[in-house]
Every structure is written in C-alpha cells, then in structure tokens.
Amino acid sequence: MNRSLRLKSIMNKSAVIFALAGAAACETSDPTPTNPVDGGGGAGGVKCSPDEGVMQMDGVSCEAQPDDYTPRESNSSTDTWPACISDMNEYVPFDMNISSLARVAAFEQIRELLDFGGTRVPTPQDFLDARVIYTQEQGLESRVSRREDEHYPPAPAACRDMPPEEQQMYPDRCVGPVKIRPILNAAFEGGIAGESPVENAARIEASLLWFFYMSIYKEATTAVQVAVDVDSMWAKYTGGEPREKGIGLSAYVKARSQEAHDRIWDGLLAVRCWRDLDNPTGEAMDLALRDRARAQLDRALLRGMALLVRQRMERSECEAAWESVKILGPILDREATARDAANAAILRAELQKASAEDVDVAAATGALDAIFPCP
C-alpha cells in the first residue's frame, strides 16, 4: 500500500472511531510549550529493541489488602465490600458511547506508524502522519494539553483556564501542558525533521503512556461529579478490551505481569463498584469508599509502571529504552519518596545521570523492587 493510501486508511479508521465515540466539549486554546528534554543529535537508527527479553515478573506472593475489592474471588463474596454491579467480574459501562476509546485507538495507530517496538527506523513521513492522528480534533492532543495530575493539590484555577506563565508555577499539577505536551511537540518536530527518529519515537511512546497512567487516576477522581468518567477510566487502561486481552497501556503491563494487570482490573472494577453504590445518577457522597477504590487501583498501576521502567532500565544500553526510562522513571518519585525515602533517593540519583553508561542498573532495579514489590 502506498503512503497516501496508508494515511487515508488510518485516518478513515480514526474518523470512524471518533464518530462512534462522540465528541466531547471544546477545548481552550493550547499554551505555547517549551521543551525540557534534550532532543539529542544524529540520524538515529535501530540498533536494538527496548523490549527485547520482556518477561513476566509477578515476583513474590502478593496478597490483596484487607479492604480491597476482589471480584475474582467468589464474585466478591469474601471481601468487605457490599454487593454491587461489578461482582460478576465484568465491567458494565454507564454509557456505551465512550469517547476515550478513540484516543487509545489513536495511540495504537501512532504505535504502528512509529514502530514503538524498535524494529525499524520511522521516516519523517511516518512522524508527519502520526502527528496528524495525534492532533485530530478532540483527540489525544486536546486532552494532553489540559491534563492535570490529581495526585497533587489543585492550582488556584483549572490548568486549562490559566495562561502558560501561570501554568508554569504549578508544573506537577498542570503536568499535561507544562511537562508532557512540550516533550511530544519536540519529538514530533524532531522526527519530521529526520532527527534521531528512534529516540524521538521512544519519547512519544513514553509521554503518551505517562498521559494514560495519569488520566486513569484523574477519571477515578472526577467521577465524583461525573459518573461517566468511570467509563473513561476503564477505557484508558483497557482500550475496551476484556481482561484477557488488552491494548494501549494494558498491553504493556500485561506483557510484564499478569498479576499487576489483573490487580489493575480489580481496581477498575472497585471504582465502578463504588460509583454503583454511591448515588450513580448524581454526585457521589461517599469519598471514603472512593478513596479505597482509587488507592487500590493506583497501587496496582504503580506496580505496572515500575515494571515497565525496570525492564527498560535493564535495556538502558538501548537508546529507545533509555529515552523511555528518562521520561517514565521520574513519575514514580512522588510515591517512591512517600513509601521509602532511602530507596527513592537511590532511584532518583540513577535517573538523573546524564548517560545510560553511568547508571548503576543493579542499584536502580533493586530500589524499584524494594519500593514497588506488589500491585
């Protein structure tokens, strides 16, 4: 298939998906980004695969915490949760029209174009085609540009309503426009210019995975006011696939730990269970139950992200792997510091090294294992 026909096919598929999913509210204008990531130099090329040797790492035997929701165990009859809509171990949407599914599908299209597996060098045209998908109306860019990290205290106003200079004052909260979007813009521009294509593809991959991780937590939080945000939460992890399968972020986690993948699914169902029990047609009131479900979900997600960073760290001599580690590793620092400050300091020091050759991989992976042993 020639280039024009391939892009037309991709765009037709994407247009159909967005049409089926429905359009969300219009966005404010995007801020002007700056680029915090070194763009690197040279033409780049495939020398290795960042995912060579990917393996299951379920690790030590991990038991659910006493207040966890456990739908895989006798349909939740042995846990402390009341009976709810999730007890049959299947996700039941509030609304069959879930726009977030289209954004996961767009990620998959970009992944194919830029070959995140690292088996070939993407061309400038590949990057141009991928950017068309990324910037599609109501697509990934529209959400990246306004994404807030609900792990951090809120800014005085919604980040999307603040000018860029004010967003810069709250980089952790206004993470989409301040941190993620600039990396993506620079990587697309560099790839279109033919600069370091493999490394720039890796930056795009890691930045979008970062976006999906944070968006899952965000949707679980804002579902207090908007119940259908639970559907978006589920979609951003699963891409609409059942537990046994997975695309987008779920495919990355499932390839590394079936246990973490299953525990994330349990957490997704816990959030759906909470919202079923807590005024599902209006604003939720039981924030304590919400926080239980959200904490269960985030704990499992963090284990999945830690395993991704760990296995990429073990391939840090591979340019694409190291680029993804530099982006994904720091997002673990907040929770790592809260859990184990000493090991968090070890991990932070290794991630801050300028060159992969200087990294003590054993020290870094040992710290990750100590901080995030279970989902």
N, C-alpha and C positions, 0 to 999 in steps of 0.2 A: 504494500500500500504506500503511495507517495505521501510526501509531507503534508500537502494541503488536505488530502483526503483523510489522513490520520487525525489532524487537528479538527477537521469538520466532524469526524465521528466522535471524538472526545467531547467536543462542545455540544453536539446534539444530545449525547447521553447526559451530560451535566445539566443542560437546559430542561430535559425531561424530568430529571430528579428534582430540580428546584421547583418546577411547575407542580409536581405532585406533592412536594413537601409544603408548598405555600410560602408566601413572602412575609417577612417579619417587618417590624416598624422601621421607618427610615432612620439612618444614622446621621449624626452630626458630621461636619467636615473633619477630615483626618488631620492630626497635627503633623508638623514638619519634623521628620526624625533626624536623629544623629546616630552615628554608627559606633558602638562601643567595642566591636570585635575587630581585631586586626584582619584585614582582608587577605593577607598572605600574598605571595607572588609566584610567578612561574606559570607554565601552561597547565600543570597538574596532569595526572594520569592514573590509570588503575594499576596499582602495584600490589594490592591486597584487598581482601574483603573484610569490612568491620565486623561481620557476623560469622566469620569462619570459626567453627568449633562451638557454636552455640549449643548449650546443653541444659537439661533440666537440673535445677538446683533447688529442690524442695527443702534441703537442709535438715536440721534437727526436727524432731517431732514437735509440732506446734499445736497446742490445743486452743480452742475458742475461749475467749474470756467469759467470765460468768454472766455478764449482761448482754452478750452478743446474740444476735438473731441467727438461728441455724436452720434454715429451711430444708437443707439436705438431710437432716437427722429427724426422721419420723415426721416430716412435714411440720417442723417447728413445735411439735407437741412436747418436747423435752426441755425447751428453753423457757425463759421468764417472760416472753412476750405474749400478749393476748392474741387470739385468733384474728387473722387478717387476710387480705386479698392475695398476699404473696406466699401463703403457706403451701401451695402446690408446687413451689419451686419454679415458677414461671413468671415472667414479667407481664403484667396487664397494663397497657397504656391507658392514660386518661383520655387521649385523643389519638386517633390513628394517623393524623396529619402532623408529622414530626419533622420540622424543617432542619433540625440538626443532622439528620441522616444524610442530607445532601452535602453537608460540609465534610463528613467522614468520607463520603464517596469522592469528593473533590481531592481529599488527601491521597486517596488510593490512585487517582488519576495522575496526580503530581508524582507520586512514588514511582509509578510505571514510567513516566516520561524521563525522570531524572535518575532512575535506577538506583534507589537507595541501597540496594544490595551490593553495589560497588563492582559489578561485573563488566561494566563498560563506562566509557567517558561520555557524559552527556554533552551535546553540542550547544552552541549558542541558540540555535533554533529550538532545541528542547527546553531551554530555560525561558525563552520567549513564550512558547506555548504553555508552559507551566504557569507563568505569571498571568497569562490570560485567564486561566482557571482560578488561580488564587484571588484575582481582583474582580471576579464575576460579581454582579450586583447581588447584594445580600449573602455573599459567600464568605469565605474564610477571612479575607482582609477586613471586612466590615465588622467582624467580631473580635479579631485580634486587636484592632485599633481602639477598642473600648474596654477590653477585658481588665477587670480588677481581680486582685488576689485577695479573697475573703479571709485568708489566714491572718491578714494584717489589719490594724484598726482603720476605719474609714477615713478618707480625706474630708475636708470641710464641705465638699460638693462631689457629685458624681464625676469621675475622671473624664467621662465623655463630654461634660459640660465645662471643663476647665481649659484655659489656654495652655499651650505647650510649656510655657515657663512655669506655670503653677503645677502642672503635672510632674515636672522635674523635681519638685520639692517632696514628692511622695512616690519615689521610684518603686518601692516594694508593693504598695497598694495599686498604683497606676502602672502595673507591670506590662500590660499589653502595649500601650503607646510609647512608654519610656524605654522598655528593655527589649521586648520580643519583636515588635514591628521594625525597629531600626536594623536588627540583625537580618531579618527577612528581606527588607528592601535592599540592603547592601549585597546580600548573597545573590539575589535575582539580578541585580545590576552587574555584579562581577561576572556571573555566569553568562549573561548575554554578551558581555564584552570579551568572553573567551578566557577569563582569568580563573585559574585554579578551579576548574569545573567540578572535580571530585570533592574537594574540600567545601566548595560553596553548596553543592547538593547536600552534603552532610549537615551543614549549618541550617539549611531549610528543613531537613528532616527533624533535627533535634528541636528547633524552635517550634515547629508545629506540634510535636509530641508534648513539649512543655505547655503549649496553649491548651491541648486537650486535657492534660492532667489537671491544670488549674480550673478549667471550665467545669469539669465534673464536680469538684468541690464547690464551685460557685453556684451551680444549679441546685445542688443539695441545700445550699444556704438560702437562696432566694425563693425556694419553693414554699417558704412560709407564706409569702404573699400570693404567689402564682403557682398553683398546684401543678400545672402542665410543665413547669421547669423540671420536675422529676423525670418526665419523658425525655427531655433534652439531656439530662444527666446520664440516663441509661443509654441513649443513642450515642453520645460522645465516647463512651467506652466500647460499646458493642458493635456500633455501626448497623444495628438492627438484627444482628446475627444471634442465634441461640447460644446458650452456654457452651455447647460442644464445639462451636466454631469461633470465629472472630476475625474482624478486620480492623484496620487502624491501630490504635493503642493496644487493644486487646490481643491482637496477633503478636505484638512484641512481648507482652507479658506471658502469654500462654506458651510461647516457644521456650521460655526460660523457667517457668514454674507453673505447673498445673495447679499446685496448691494456692499460689498467690492469685491466679486467675479465678479459681473457684471462690476464694475468700472475697475478692472484689465483687464477684457476682452476688455473694451473700450480702455484702454491704449495700449494693444497689437495691436488692430486694428489701433490705431493712429500711431504707429510706422510703421506698414505695409503701411498705407496711405502715410506717409512721404516718404517712400522709393519708392513708386509708382510714386510720384510726382517729386522725386529728382534723375534724371538720373538712372533709375532702372537697366540698363545694364552696368553701370560703377561706378566710385567713386562718392559718393554723395558730394554736394557742399553747400546745404542749412542747415548749422548746427544749425541755429536759430530754424528752424522748427523741426529738430531732437530733440533739447533740449526741446521744448514744449511737444513733444510726450513722450519723455523719462521721463520728470518730472511728467507728468500726470500718467504714468504707475507706477513710483516708489512711488508716493504718495499713490496710491491705494494698492500697495504691502506692504508698511509700515503699513497701517491700518490693513491689513490682518495678518501680523506678530505680530503686537501689540495685536490683539485679541487672537491669539494663546498663547502668553506669558501671557496675562491677565487671560484667563481661566485656564491655567496650574498653574498660581500663586495662584488662588483660591483653587487649589487642592494641594498646596505645602506640605501638610502633607503626601501626597503620594510620595514615593521615586522616582518613574519614572517621575512624574510631576516636582518635584524639580530639578532633573537632567537636564531635558529639559529647564527649566527656566534659569538655570545657564549658559547654552550654548547660548540660543536664546535671552535672555534678553539683554546682552551687545551689540548685533549688532544694537540695536535701539539707542544706546547712541549718536552716531555721529549726527543723525538728531534731536534727542531729545534736545541735547545741543544747536543746531542751532535755534530751534524753541522756546524753553522755558527753559532757563538755571536753573531756580529755581526748577521747577518740575523735570528736568533731574537729578539734584543733589539728590533729594529725591529718585528717582527711582534707581540711581546708588548706593546710600547708602544701600538700601534694598537688592539689588542684590549681594552686596559684603559681606553680612552676612554669617558666616560660616555654620549656621544651619537654616533649614526651620522654626524651632520653634521660632527663634529670629526675623523672618520677620514680619513687620507690613503690613499685606496684604492690609488693607484698604488704607494705605498711598501709597503703590506701585500701586495698581489698580487705585486709584484716580489720581495719576500722569500720568499714561498711558492714562486715559480718557481725561485729560486736554491737553496732548501733541498731541495725535493722535485721534481727535474726528471724523474725516471724511476721507473717501477714496479719 
